Amino acid sequence: MKKILIAFLLLISPVAMAAQPVEGVNYSVIGMDSSGKEKIQVIELFWYACPHCYAFEPAVKEWLKTKADDVEFVRYPATFNRPNVQMHAKTFFALEQMGKPELHDVIMSAMHDRKQRLNTQETMDQFLASHGVDLNAYHDMMDSFVVNLKMQEAVKYAKQYQITGVPALIVDGQYKVEQAYSWAQKFTIADYLVSKIRAERAAMAK
């Protein structure tokens, strides 16, 4: 029994799982066309109210410190068909277009550290106003052509990438990161896939 327990612990240990990621286990192939993009994209899909997305944030920040120059990190909000999810997605895009990306962390912290329920337009308005956001400009941006276009893109990508939950990591439209023993290992897998794509691009360029 003791030998079985030791073997099991070895199997699930970070050392044992540090081997090369396995297709069908650690990542799946999406196979979307990523041609024409100069940089390799790593896309995170998230939702403001998702506790797992908030738990994922420290790993995101650590990875961004060492991200290669030929890699572009992009966030897309979840667009599940619920009013609060749609409002959160439009809020993300509106604030991004208004040049206020720093409010992403502020909103996440408020909802998860301070347990503020920003699940209606009214509560979100009050919160953003308390952080100096011009509500007229915010609402105009939420209804703008560019934000509606971004929403259409997010819906399209979620369908193409077969997103059923968040957080999710997509690498260059070709791969989706799957099982990992930690949030940090999600990016170890992503980096492996980036290297794989980089090598494929180099081979095609010869």
NUVOSE-460378 format. One record per residue (C-alpha): residue in one letter; x, y, z. Coordinates in nm, 4 decimals. Each point is the difference from the previous one (the first is absolute). Last residue first. Example, Ala and Ser with C-alpha at 12.3 -4.5 7.8 and 13.67 -1.06 7.14 Angstrom:
REC; rest; u; v; w
REC; S; 1.3670; -0.1060; 0.7140
REC; A; -0.1370; -0.3440; 0.0660
***
This chain:
REC; rest; u; v; w
REC; K; 1.3137; 2.8647; -4.5591
REC; A; -0.2944; 0.2022; 0.1359
REC; M; -0.2125; -0.3107; 0.0560
REC; A; 0.2620; -0.1464; 0.2355
REC; A; 0.0186; 0.3245; 0.1984
REC; R; -0.3787; 0.0122; 0.0320
REC; E; -0.0090; -0.3597; 0.1243
REC; A; 0.2744; 0.0728; 0.2538
REC; R; -0.1886; 0.3043; 0.1326
REC; I; -0.3205; -0.2044; 0.0170
REC; K; 0.1675; -0.2678; 0.2138
REC; S; 0.1687; 0.2613; 0.2168
REC; V; -0.3367; 0.1677; 0.0596
REC; L; -0.1476; -0.3420; 0.0828
REC; Y; 0.2687; -0.0617; 0.2626
REC; D; -0.0569; 0.3495; 0.1376
REC; A; -0.3730; -0.0718; 0.0314
REC; I; 0.0751; -0.3239; 0.1858
REC; T; 0.2236; 0.1847; 0.2442
REC; F; -0.2733; 0.2647; 0.0117
REC; K; -0.2594; -0.2493; 0.1225
REC; Q; 0.2713; -0.1252; 0.2355
REC; A; -0.0285; 0.3250; 0.1935
REC; W; -0.3694; -0.0619; 0.0668
REC; S; 0.0867; -0.3362; 0.1508
REC; Y; -0.0181; -0.3752; -0.0723
REC; A; -0.0913; 0.0584; -0.3649
REC; Q; -0.2730; -0.1360; -0.2264
REC; E; -0.0997; 0.1917; -0.3148
REC; V; 0.1725; 0.2759; -0.1954
REC; K; -0.1811; 0.0598; -0.3288
REC; Y; 0.2011; -0.0124; -0.3221
REC; Q; -0.0084; 0.1494; -0.3488
REC; G; -0.1522; 0.3466; 0.0420
REC; D; 0.3442; 0.1342; 0.0838
REC; V; 0.0034; -0.1636; 0.3429
REC; I; -0.3349; -0.0006; 0.1788
REC; L; -0.0189; 0.0148; 0.3789
REC; A; -0.3286; -0.0424; 0.1848
REC; P; -0.1169; 0.1402; 0.3319
REC; V; -0.2806; -0.0772; -0.0478
REC; G; -0.2528; -0.2582; -0.1127
REC; T; -0.1700; -0.1446; -0.3072
REC; I; 0.2312; 0.1490; -0.2622
REC; Q; -0.0014; -0.1940; -0.3258
REC; Y; 0.2779; 0.2140; -0.1543
REC; Q; -0.2112; 0.0829; -0.3028
REC; K; -0.3090; 0.0719; 0.2117
REC; A; 0.1842; 0.2155; 0.2525
REC; Y; 0.1808; 0.1711; -0.2875
REC; K; -0.3232; 0.0949; -0.1762
REC; V; -0.1613; 0.1323; 0.3188
REC; A; 0.3114; 0.2054; 0.0783
REC; E; 0.0136; 0.1355; -0.3561
REC; Q; -0.3665; 0.1028; 0.0133
REC; M; 0.0638; 0.1743; 0.3321
REC; K; 0.2974; 0.1832; -0.1487
REC; L; -0.2213; 0.1208; -0.2863
REC; N; -0.2578; 0.1223; 0.2502
REC; V; 0.2800; 0.1778; 0.1842
REC; V; 0.1232; 0.1674; -0.3202
REC; F; -0.3488; 0.1036; -0.1140
REC; S; -0.0736; 0.1738; 0.3286
REC; D; -0.2665; -0.0941; 0.2535
REC; M; 0.2451; -0.0728; 0.2820
REC; M; 0.1995; 0.3064; -0.1071
REC; D; -0.2986; 0.2300; 0.0408
REC; H; -0.0672; -0.1551; 0.3395
REC; Y; 0.3581; 0.0602; 0.1141
REC; A; 0.0099; 0.3543; -0.1383
REC; N; -0.3187; 0.0846; 0.1887
REC; L; 0.1307; -0.1756; 0.3098
REC; D; 0.3242; 0.1994; 0.0142
REC; V; 0.2165; -0.2364; 0.2071
REC; G; 0.1548; 0.1484; 0.3141
REC; H; 0.0295; -0.3113; 0.2114
REC; S; -0.3217; 0.0642; 0.1945
REC; A; -0.1742; 0.0395; -0.3377
REC; L; 0.1207; -0.3487; -0.0926
REC; F; -0.1564; -0.1514; 0.3120
REC; Q; -0.3308; 0.1823; -0.0334
REC; D; -0.0265; -0.0951; -0.3664
REC; M; 0.0830; -0.3638; 0.0764
REC; T; -0.2710; -0.0089; 0.2675
REC; E; -0.2567; 0.1450; -0.2431
REC; Q; 0.1037; -0.2202; -0.2922
REC; T; -0.0541; -0.3070; 0.2131
REC; N; 0.2395; -0.2709; 0.1182
REC; L; 0.2528; 0.2122; 0.1858
REC; R; -0.0440; -0.1933; 0.3232
REC; Q; 0.2798; 0.1284; 0.2216
REC; K; 0.1698; -0.2873; 0.1800
REC; R; 0.2944; 0.2135; 0.1204
REC; D; 0.2713; -0.2358; -0.1191
REC; H; -0.1930; -0.1657; -0.2845
REC; M; -0.2214; 0.2649; -0.1564
REC; A; 0.2085; 0.3025; 0.0952
REC; S; 0.3252; -0.1700; -0.0986
REC; M; -0.1324; -0.0950; -0.3435
REC; I; -0.1341; 0.3517; -0.0602
REC; V; 0.3288; 0.1650; 0.1007
REC; D; 0.2056; -0.2466; -0.2040
REC; H; -0.1926; 0.0843; -0.3186
REC; L; -0.0057; 0.3688; 0.0988
REC; E; 0.3642; 0.0310; -0.1082
REC; P; -0.1120; -0.0404; -0.3608
REC; K; -0.1426; 0.3556; 0.0010
REC; G; 0.0720; 0.1303; -0.3493
REC; M; -0.3651; 0.0603; -0.0891
REC; Q; 0.0117; -0.2849; -0.2523
REC; E; 0.1074; -0.2425; 0.2739
REC; L; -0.2675; 0.1376; 0.2323
REC; A; -0.2661; -0.0659; -0.2655
REC; F; 0.1336; -0.3486; -0.0786
REC; F; -0.0040; -0.1096; 0.3642
REC; T; -0.3407; 0.1593; 0.0618
REC; K; -0.1445; -0.1743; -0.3047
REC; A; 0.1183; -0.3343; 0.1339
REC; H; -0.1322; 0.0732; 0.3504
REC; M; -0.3395; 0.0969; -0.1409
REC; Q; -0.0147; -0.3207; -0.2067
REC; V; 0.0885; -0.2095; 0.3052
REC; N; -0.2612; 0.1829; 0.2115
REC; P; -0.2729; -0.0498; -0.2618
REC; R; 0.0684; -0.3718; -0.0602
REC; N; 0.0793; -0.1581; -0.3374
REC; F; 0.3665; -0.0782; 0.0595
REC; T; 0.2254; 0.2703; -0.1437
REC; A; 0.3241; -0.0677; 0.1871
REC; P; 0.2458; 0.2870; -0.0131
REC; Y; 0.2919; 0.0042; -0.2418
REC; R; 0.3551; 0.0754; 0.1100
REC; V; 0.2978; 0.0156; -0.2341
REC; F; 0.3672; -0.0740; 0.0633
REC; E; 0.2305; 0.0443; -0.3011
REC; V; 0.3115; -0.2170; -0.0384
REC; D; 0.2997; 0.0906; -0.2158
REC; D; 0.1560; 0.2016; 0.2824
REC; A; 0.0002; -0.3005; 0.2346
REC; K; -0.2062; 0.0189; 0.3186
REC; T; 0.2186; 0.0075; 0.3119
REC; K; -0.1902; 0.2498; 0.2160
REC; L; -0.3287; -0.0969; -0.1697
REC; W; 0.0320; -0.3490; 0.1469
REC; E; 0.0040; 0.1327; 0.3552
REC; K; -0.3061; 0.2189; -0.0651
REC; V; -0.1995; -0.2860; -0.1504
REC; A; 0.0947; -0.2321; 0.2882
REC; P; -0.1192; 0.2634; 0.2490
REC; E; -0.3293; 0.0348; -0.1959
REC; F; -0.1039; -0.3680; 0.0002
REC; A; -0.1656; 0.0215; 0.3423
REC; Y; -0.2147; 0.2818; -0.1403
REC; C; -0.0972; -0.2130; -0.2985
REC; H; -0.0801; -0.2872; 0.2363
REC; P; -0.2293; 0.2277; 0.1998
REC; C; -0.2003; 0.0892; -0.3161
REC; A; -0.1927; 0.3255; 0.0446
REC; Y; 0.2172; 0.2024; -0.2404
REC; W; -0.0138; -0.2659; -0.2703
REC; F; 0.3036; -0.1284; -0.1895
REC; L; 0.1386; -0.1064; -0.3359
REC; E; 0.3780; 0.0252; -0.0231
REC; I; 0.1595; 0.0168; -0.3434
REC; V; 0.3645; -0.0718; -0.0762
REC; Q; 0.0755; 0.1358; -0.3443
REC; I; 0.3149; -0.0709; -0.1988
REC; K; 0.1049; 0.3237; -0.1658
REC; E; -0.0111; 0.1083; -0.3632
REC; K; -0.3447; -0.1391; -0.0639
REC; G; -0.0694; -0.0769; -0.3659
REC; S; -0.0633; -0.3683; 0.0542
REC; S; -0.1816; -0.1042; 0.3156
REC; D; -0.2419; -0.2420; -0.1671
REC; M; -0.1882; -0.1989; 0.2651
REC; G; 0.1357; -0.3442; 0.0857
REC; I; -0.1697; -0.0495; 0.3350
REC; V; 0.2430; -0.2625; 0.1276
REC; S; -0.0296; -0.0940; 0.3650
REC; Y; 0.2426; 0.0547; 0.2845
REC; N; 0.1169; -0.1645; 0.3198
REC; V; -0.1810; -0.3289; -0.0543
REC; G; -0.0964; -0.0401; -0.3656
REC; E; 0.3466; 0.1037; -0.1122
REC; V; 0.2545; -0.0664; 0.2738
REC; P; 0.2171; 0.2684; 0.1569
REC; Q; 0.3713; -0.0884; 0.0233
REC; A; 0.0847; -0.1202; 0.3488
REC; A; -0.0547; 0.2185; 0.3096
REC; M; -0.2832; -0.2195; 0.1214
REC; A; 0.2255; -0.2373; 0.1879
REC; V; 0.1871; 0.2866; 0.1613
REC; P; -0.3229; 0.1819; 0.0860
REC; S; -0.1153; -0.3085; 0.1940
REC; I; -0.3088; -0.1912; -0.1100
REC; L; 0.1770; -0.3170; -0.1106
REC; L; 0.2495; 0.0112; 0.2841
REC; L; -0.2808; 0.0175; 0.2537
REC; F; -0.1661; -0.3032; -0.1597
REC; A; 0.3223; -0.2020; 0.0086
REC; I; 0.0492; 0.0877; 0.3668
REC; L; -0.3584; -0.1058; 0.0796
REC; I; 0.0413; -0.3305; -0.1863
REC; K; 0.3256; -0.0734; 0.1858
REC; K; -0.1710; 0.0688; 0.3332
REC; M; -0.2848; -0.2376; -0.0876
***
